[in-house]
């Protein structure tokens, strides 16, 4: 019986050690970098979103890039925080990406800066991508005006 109690205690501690395990527990500082680039037309779209709801969307390369500064709504931030509370971070910070796997391929990436460390997000990417999509869409509409 003592082993069972020890195992249950360790599992509880491990669950609490996950990011945002407690619903009311404040999250550490975070930022999300989402980028989509490549293709024969030279697609280059980028979203930077900070935990203070400030977002910057850029579309294009170099001198031709257009930029929009905007704020995420409270609803958008709530959706993102809900995903971040469930996210399982890898043991180690990310390595530098090697680039698109195929010439002219369109590649995308989500990098989460969490408490000063950067992580490539893959397993939670679809949920996080869906949560940031409305912000990216609004920003791209602003730069296309």
BELWO-V962950 format. One record per backbone hydrogen bond with DSSP energy under -0.5 kcal/mol. NH is the residue of the N-H (numbers start at 1). CO is the residue of the C=O. E is the energy in kcal/mol with one decimal. If there is no record, write none. Layout:
# BELWO-V962950
NH|CO|E  NH|CO|E
This chain:
# BELWO-V962950
5|1|-2.0  6|2|-2.2  7|3|-2.8  8|4|-2.6  9|5|-2.2  10|6|-2.4  11|7|-2.4  12|8|-2.2  13|9|-2.4  14|10|-2.4  15|11|-2.2  16|12|-2.2  17|13|-1.3  18|14|-0.5  18|15|-0.9  21|18|-1.7  25|22|-0.8  31|113|-1.7  32|49|-2.9  33|111|-2.7  34|32|-0.5  34|47|-2.8  35|109|-2.3  36|45|-2.6  37|107|-2.7  38|43|-2.2  39|105|-1.0  42|39|-1.4  43|38|-2.4  45|36|-2.9  46|58|-2.4  47|34|-3.0  48|56|-2.4  49|32|-2.5  50|54|-2.4  51|30|-1.5  53|50|-1.8  55|70|-3.2  56|48|-2.3  57|68|-2.6  58|46|-2.4  59|66|-2.3  60|44|-3.4  64|61|-1.7  65|62|-1.5  66|59|-2.3  68|57|-2.6  70|55|-2.6  72|53|-3.0  77|73|-2.6  78|74|-2.2  79|75|-1.9  80|76|-2.1  81|77|-2.9  82|78|-2.1  83|79|-1.6  84|80|-2.7  85|81|-2.2  86|82|-0.7  86|83|-1.0  87|83|-1.0  89|87|-0.7  94|118|-2.7  105|102|-2.1  107|37|-3.1  107|105|-0.7  109|35|-2.3  111|33|-2.9  112|110|-0.5  112|119|-3.0  113|31|-3.0  113|111|-0.6  114|112|-0.7  114|117|-3.3  115|29|-3.0  115|113|-0.5  117|114|-1.7  119|112|-2.3  121|110|-2.8  122|120|-0.6  125|122|-0.9  128|124|-2.5  129|125|-3.5  130|126|-2.2  131|127|-1.6  132|128|-2.0  133|129|-1.4  134|130|-0.5  135|132|-0.6  136|132|-2.1  137|133|-2.7  138|134|-2.1  139|135|-2.4  140|136|-2.6  141|137|-2.1  142|138|-1.9  143|139|-2.0  144|140|-1.2  145|142|-1.0
